[in-house]
Amino acid sequence: MTDAAHRGERELSDRDLARLEAAHRELVAVVKAYERFRGGDLEPGQPVPVHDANEMRVAQEAVEAAERQLWELREELLGWVRPPWAPSAALTSDWFSEEDAVYDDLPETTAS
């Protein structure tokens, strides 16, 4: 673990907080762009959407890169390591939402 372990966002410098926020905005943007590939309910008589596989691959790679960048910054700045059970942002439309903010304030429960 880094010396930034167990830090909160409120402890970051303005520059580091801006870096973290920019990485989060990038992830939100690429997930939003990816949403069109996730599909949804079809009504009777509605045509099945067809997507270009190369466009979908590029969108998926953009999500993975932005997600990786955000987790790398979280580890560097806050000492947070991505849990192995965390789903991909491409699979979860609200991967990081306002409701998730409560997890930032929970006490550390793992042994160091």
C-alpha positions, 0 to 999 in steps of 0.5 A: 500500500502507498503512503496515501492509504486510507486518505479521503478525497477531502484531503487531496490537493486541488490539483489532485482532486481535479485529476480525479474528477477529470478521470471520473468525468471521462469514465461517465462520458465513455460509459454514456457513449457505450450505453447504445450498445447495451440494448433494452426492452423490445416492443412487439414489432420493433426491429432488433437493433444491429450494431457495428462490431468494430464500433462496439469494440472501440467503445468497450476499449474506451470504457476499459481504459477510462475505468483503468485510469480512474482506478490507477488514480484512486490507488495513487492518490487515495490508496484505494485498490480495486476490489476483485469483485467490482464489475466492469463499468461497461456492464453497470450503467450506474457504476459510480453514482451519487448513491455510491458516495456513501462508501467513501465515508465508511470506516476501514474494515480490512486488516492492514 
